[in-house]
Amino acid sequence: MRAFSRQCNPATPCSLLNLLMLFSEKEKHFHHLGLSNSSLNWSRHLLMQRSQVTSLFGADALWRKGYTGAKVKMAIFDTRIRADHPHFRNIKERTNWTNEDTLNDNLGHGTFVAGVIAGEDTECLGFAPDTEIYAFRVFTDAQVSYTSWFLDAFNYAIAINMDVLNLSIGGPDYLDLPFVEKVWEITANNIIMVSAIGNDGPLYGTLNNPADQSDVIGVGGIDYSDHIASFSSRGMSTWEIPHGYGRVKPDVVAYGREIMGSKISTGCKQLSGTSVASPVVAGVVCLLVLSSPLNSSSSHSYYVPLHAFLHRHLQARAWNWMRVRGYYPQLLDNRSFDEQF
């Protein structure tokens, strides 16, 4: 049995902002969004735009170029989505891996996560509205799940060739080897896995699995003052110990307070936590997959280099960013945040 804890809230990666700019032309649009050297202007911009996290990342620059997540197969492992939900235009399949006889989301967590990724309501826009959504129900209404349910669902995700997989869940048991090894198999099959790092901060040594694994993009949370959110887990992974020092996690951080997402039936609501950091990153990845210069016409051939690129780029930038912002004791130097990046 595997005890999972839901990271019951959302967040979004700051370094992904640079990636969105990297994969689109340098337009005046980005300067209009407030990406200047003035922290005052940036703060004012955040206050105005915080209700639409997509605006903070300039996602509409890619939308205008036709990158809306079309043909990207997005697996959401959570509490499911209602089939007739008005916020989603492309729900391809809903599957139930629990012992309950229902396909609906009676908790709202899965619906919210899906809304951050692919919602099309104007009040709570998602990043990739044309993404093909595959909703995997792996939690009961009592928020219970088992390793065996995940293993079966993972096998199905591999069989139907998912492109991106979001896990807004986590647990402390990194020694659950069947689960850990299946995660390795998932990423070995060119599926980009994004997972919440956990809501067990502010202490170090609080990483959740599977976000602590080296082949998974682990996502932490920040607030609108660019400070690491107190709830966001952090620390070093233990996979290399005693033969190494581990890896710094999370790989990337994202806005994690008061993010807008979809309600169970209709309308929008706000949540906070790393559960929404993860779908923010997953939604951005859905856009980058097809807008990346690493993309090619042959199916799945770009996922390996893109996955490796995302890991190298995001982890390096997150490391520097967190040190600059005091996440680690030492500062890089006296340059401003904008000069660092």
PENORWO-V484126 format. One record per residue. N is the residue number from 1. SS is DSSP state (h for helix, s for strand, l for the rest). PHI is phi in whole degrees, -180 to 180 (NA if undefined). Layout:
N_SS_PHI + N_SS_PHI
//
This chain:
1_l_NA + 2_l_-118 + 3_l_-91 + 4_l_-104 + 5_s_-117 + 6_s_-72 + 7_l_-87 + 8_l_-67 + 9_l_-155 + 10_l_-107 + 11_l_-159 + 12_l_-155 + 13_s_-78 + 14_l_-70 + 15_h_-69 + 16_h_-66 + 17_h_-58 + 18_h_-66 + 19_h_-67 + 20_h_-61 + 21_h_-69 + 22_h_-65 + 23_l_-93 + 24_l_-136 + 25_l_-67 + 26_l_-76 + 27_l_-101 + 28_h_-63 + 29_h_-52 + 30_h_-68 + 31_h_-70 + 32_h_-62 + 33_l_-72 + 34_l_99 + 35_l_-83 + 36_l_-113 + 37_l_-81 + 38_l_-91 + 39_h_-65 + 40_h_-66 + 41_h_-62 + 42_h_-64 + 43_h_-64 + 44_h_-64 + 45_h_-62 + 46_h_-61 + 47_h_-62 + 48_h_-79 + 49_h_-105 + 50_l_-60 + 51_l_-69 + 52_l_-118 + 53_h_-64 + 54_h_-64 + 55_h_-67 + 56_h_-64 + 57_l_-106 + 58_l_63 + 59_h_-61 + 60_h_-65 + 61_h_-64 + 62_h_-80 + 63_h_-60 + 64_l_-65 + 65_l_-89 + 66_l_94 + 67_l_-94 + 68_l_-127 + 69_l_91 + 70_l_-58 + 71_l_73 + 72_l_-91 + 73_s_-94 + 74_s_-107 + 75_s_-95 + 76_s_-117 + 77_s_-92 + 78_s_-165 + 79_l_-109 + 80_l_82 + 81_l_-141 + 82_l_-74 + 83_l_-62 + 84_l_-101 + 85_l_-64 + 86_l_-71 + 87_l_-86 + 88_l_-125 + 89_l_-102 + 90_l_-144 + 91_s_-82 + 92_s_-81 + 93_s_-159 + 94_s_-125 + 95_s_-128 + 96_s_-116 + 97_l_-113 + 98_l_-98 + 99_l_-96 + 100_l_-102 + 101_l_-93 + 102_l_-155 + 103_l_-110 + 104_l_-90 + 105_l_-96 + 106_l_-101 + 107_l_-110 + 108_l_99 + 109_h_-67 + 110_h_-64 + 111_h_-64 + 112_h_-62 + 113_h_-58 + 114_h_-62 + 115_h_-65 + 116_h_-65 + 117_h_-79 + 118_h_-140 + 119_l_-68 + 120_l_-122 + 121_l_-70 + 122_l_-66 + 123_l_-81 + 124_l_-143 + 125_l_-66 + 126_l_-95 + 127_l_-79 + 128_l_-131 + 129_l_-64 + 130_l_-96 + 131_l_-61 + 132_s_-79 + 133_s_-92 + 134_s_-118 + 135_s_-95 + 136_s_-106 + 137_s_-87 + 138_l_-118 + 139_l_-126 + 140_l_-81 + 141_l_-66 + 142_l_-91 + 143_l_64 + 144_l_-107 + 145_l_-147 + 146_l_-131 + 147_h_-55 + 148_h_-60 + 149_h_-64 + 150_h_-65 + 151_h_-62 + 152_h_-63 + 153_h_-67 + 154_h_-61 + 155_h_-60 + 156_h_-68 + 157_h_-60 + 158_h_-66 + 159_h_-64 + 160_l_-100 + 161_l_61 + 162_l_-63 + 163_l_-99 + 164_s_-131 + 165_s_-133 + 166_s_-107 + 167_s_-124 + 168_l_-90 + 169_s_-140 + 170_s_-177 + 171_s_-154 + 172_l_-81 + 173_l_-87 + 174_l_-82 + 175_l_-98 + 176_l_-78 + 177_h_-59 + 178_h_-57 + 179_h_-69 + 180_h_-59 + 181_h_-68 + 182_h_-70 + 183_h_-62 + 184_h_-60 + 185_h_-66 + 186_h_-58 + 187_h_-71 + 188_h_-67 + 189_l_-95 + 190_l_65 + 191_l_-99 + 192_s_-80 + 193_s_-103 + 194_s_-119 + 195_s_-145 + 196_s_-68 + 197_l_-77 + 198_l_122 + 199_l_-112 + 200_l_-110 + 201_l_-71 + 202_l_-93 + 203_l_-75 + 204_s_-77 + 205_l_75 + 206_l_-116 + 207_l_-62 + 208_l_-101 + 209_s_-97 + 210_l_-95 + 211_l_-64 + 212_l_-80 + 213_l_-77 + 214_l_-68 + 215_l_-95 + 216_l_-114 + 217_s_-80 + 218_s_-88 + 219_s_-116 + 220_s_-104 + 221_s_-123 + 222_s_-128 + 223_l_-100 + 224_l_-80 + 225_l_-99 + 226_l_64 + 227_l_-107 + 228_s_-60 + 229_l_-64 + 230_l_-61 + 231_l_-79 + 232_l_-73 + 233_l_-66 + 234_s_-163 + 235_s_137 + 236_s_-113 + 237_l_-73 + 238_l_-117 + 239_l_-66 + 240_l_-88 + 241_l_-70 + 242_l_-92 + 243_l_-96 + 244_l_-169 + 245_l_-102 + 246_l_84 + 247_l_-122 + 248_s_-72 + 249_s_-133 + 250_l_-76 + 251_l_-75 + 252_s_-154 + 253_s_-118 + 254_s_-148 + 255_s_-58 + 256_l_-126 + 257_l_-120 + 258_l_55 + 259_s_-89 + 260_s_-86 + 261_s_-154 + 262_s_-81 + 263_l_-82 + 264_l_-59 + 265_l_-105 + 266_l_-162 + 267_l_86 + 268_s_-129 + 269_s_-150 + 270_s_-109 + 271_s_-138 + 272_l_-134 + 273_l_136 + 274_h_-79 + 275_h_-61 + 276_h_-100 + 277_h_-67 + 278_h_-60 + 279_h_-68 + 280_h_-62 + 281_h_-64 + 282_h_-61 + 283_h_-65 + 284_h_-64 + 285_h_-60 + 286_h_-60 + 287_h_-75 + 288_h_-69 + 289_h_-55 + 290_h_-94 + 291_h_-92 + 292_l_-68 + 293_l_-67 + 294_l_-80 + 295_l_-67 + 296_l_-141 + 297_l_-75 + 298_l_-80 + 299_l_-56 + 300_l_70 + 301_h_-68 + 302_h_-92 + 303_h_-72 + 304_h_-65 + 305_h_-65 + 306_h_-67 + 307_h_-60 + 308_h_-65 + 309_h_-63 + 310_h_-59 + 311_h_-62 + 312_h_-64 + 313_h_-69 + 314_h_-70 + 315_h_-67 + 316_h_-65 + 317_h_-72 + 318_h_-65 + 319_h_-58 + 320_h_-64 + 321_h_-61 + 322_h_-67 + 323_h_-68 + 324_h_-62 + 325_l_-88 + 326_l_90 + 327_l_-69 + 328_l_-119 + 329_l_-62 + 330_l_-99 + 331_l_-95 + 332_l_-68 + 333_l_-168 + 334_l_-95 + 335_l_-71 + 336_l_-74 + 337_h_-58 + 338_h_-67 + 339_h_-72 + 340_h_-66 + 341_l_-122
//
